[in-house]
């Protein structure tokens, strides 16, 4: 099991700001806070140490892990869609 697949099992909900500069990934215990704008770029909270990088997109988040796996979290038809793959 890749790091992205293991992390996907813990994800419960995703909340994005209207400007797509902030996101909160709610997990079983706690949450992961992501921010990327002209002034700051950081990840804080539960699981932040496992991330190699992240990208905030208009309708979702892409999380990159050290083993080369990627977890894409988006909403489609009102449901959270989790997709783990290698990049």
Secondary structure as UniProt FT lines:
FT   HELIX           3..10
FT   STRAND          11..16
FT   TURN            18..19
FT   STRAND          22..27
FT   STRAND          31..36
FT   STRAND          41..45
FT   TURN            46..47
FT   HELIX           48..50
FT   STRAND          51..57
FT   TURN            58..59
FT   STRAND          60..65
FT   TURN            66..67
FT   STRAND          69..76
FT   TURN            77..78
FT   STRAND          79..86
//
